[in-house]
Amino acid sequence: MHELVPLPLLRPGQRASIDQLLGRDDDVHRLQELGMRIGSTVEMLQSGSPCIVNLDGTRLCFRACDATSVLVRLGEVACPGEVA
């Protein structure tokens, strides 16, 4: 079983897959428009507030209060192009 944690708790260089988006419907919709979708892989580039993540080659910056709405699953995350 893999641990579920808020996005800001990832360490720089750590990858995880998005498991849940929490909050009001309009907040969740905004996150989805930015590419935050269930199953997507994110990599923490800079932790703290603001935190900066890499999502599909795009850098996104979040305030801590926004990033805690994203719960990620730690564990085995395949790299793009890697055969599972």
RAHUCOR-V682689 format. One record per residue. N is the residue number from 1. PHI is phi in radians with two decimals (* if undefined). OMEGA is omega as a letter, one per 20 degrees, with the letter a starting at -180 (* if undefined). D_CENTER is the distance of its C-alpha to the mean C-alpha in Angstrom with 1 decimal. Layout:
[[N	PHI	OMEGA	D_CENTER] [N	PHI	OMEGA	D_CENTER]]
//
This chain:
[[1	*	a	18.5] [2	-1.78	a	15.0] [3	-1.33	r	13.7] [4	-1.84	a	11.2] [5	-2.42	r	9.9] [6	-1.14	a	8.3] [7	-0.85	a	5.3] [8	-1.12	a	8.4] [9	-1.45	r	10.1] [10	-1.19	r	8.8] [11	-1.54	r	11.7] [12	-0.95	a	12.2] [13	1.57	a	12.2] [14	-1.44	r	10.3] [15	-1.98	r	8.2] [16	-2.74	r	6.7] [17	-1.81	a	6.6] [18	-1.23	a	5.3] [19	-1.95	a	8.6] [20	-2.56	r	9.5] [21	-2.05	a	9.5] [22	-1.91	r	12.2] [23	2.20	r	14.8] [24	-1.16	a	17.7] [25	-0.95	a	17.9] [26	-1.20	r	18.0] [27	-1.21	r	14.8] [28	-1.11	r	12.9] [29	-1.06	r	14.8] [30	-1.08	r	13.9] [31	-1.08	r	10.1] [32	-1.13	r	11.3] [33	-1.11	r	13.6] [34	-1.39	r	11.1] [35	1.82	r	9.8] [36	-1.34	a	6.9] [37	-2.20	r	8.8] [38	-0.96	r	9.3] [39	1.64	r	9.6] [40	-1.21	r	7.7] [41	-1.68	r	6.7] [42	-2.09	r	4.5] [43	-2.14	r	7.0] [44	-1.33	r	7.7] [45	-1.71	r	10.9] [46	-2.48	r	12.2] [47	-1.52	a	11.5] [48	1.81	r	13.6] [49	-2.26	j	14.3] [50	-1.42	r	13.5] [51	-1.81	r	10.4] [52	-2.12	a	9.8] [53	-2.15	r	7.1] [54	-1.82	r	8.4] [55	-2.30	a	7.5] [56	0.92	r	10.8] [57	1.45	r	12.9] [58	-1.96	r	12.0] [59	-1.56	r	11.2] [60	-2.11	a	9.7] [61	-2.03	a	10.9] [62	-2.26	r	10.2] [63	-1.26	a	12.8] [64	-0.99	a	12.2] [65	-1.14	r	13.5] [66	-1.37	a	11.1] [67	-1.20	r	7.9] [68	-1.22	r	9.5] [69	-1.36	a	9.6] [70	-1.88	r	6.1] [71	-1.76	a	7.1] [72	-2.07	r	5.9] [73	-1.85	r	9.0] [74	-1.38	r	10.4] [75	2.39	a	13.2] [76	-1.16	r	14.5] [77	-2.17	a	12.2] [78	-1.27	r	14.5] [79	-1.41	r	14.6] [80	-0.97	a	15.6] [81	1.47	a	19.3] [82	-1.53	r	19.6] [83	-1.54	a	21.8] [84	-1.47	*	20.8]]
//
